Amino acid sequence: MIASATRLRLRSIRYLLPFLWQVKKVRQQVKKAPGNCGIDLRKSQGLAFWTRTLWKDVEDLQRFQSAGAHETGKPKLSIWCDEAVHTHWACEKNQLPTWEEAEKAMVKHGRLGSLDFPSRGHSAGEINTR
């Protein structure tokens, strides 16, 4: 199994509605994606939003990432977000990792996204889990 986590922080409330609309479309895509075994979303501090998903294998995750609403939404994040980080890791359990496990994996293995307007922390390579 492959677990995946993403943390995105919007840089302004003006992007909230289009972001939420995109999230709705991506969530619908995830639920229908071959190999998906679960999805969960949460909002953390401020305008930060998290996802965690579970996949049968990395190929299923990669097919999802490069298609549909997920693929068309990715370019918008470079404008909407001032922090963006994602990771995936092998998971022995057949259930979504806890949020604590996702946060730890993010700090250990997280990859920062390329953003047009990054926060100071993002520019410095810091991974925020709040």
Secondary structure, DSSP 8 states (H G I E B T S, - for coil): -EEEEEEEEES-GGGHHHHHHHHHHHHHHHHHSTTEEEEEEEE-STTEEEEEEEESSHHHHHHHHTSHHHHHHHHHHHHHEEEEEEEEEE--SSS---HHHHHHHHHHH-EE---SS--HHHHTT-----
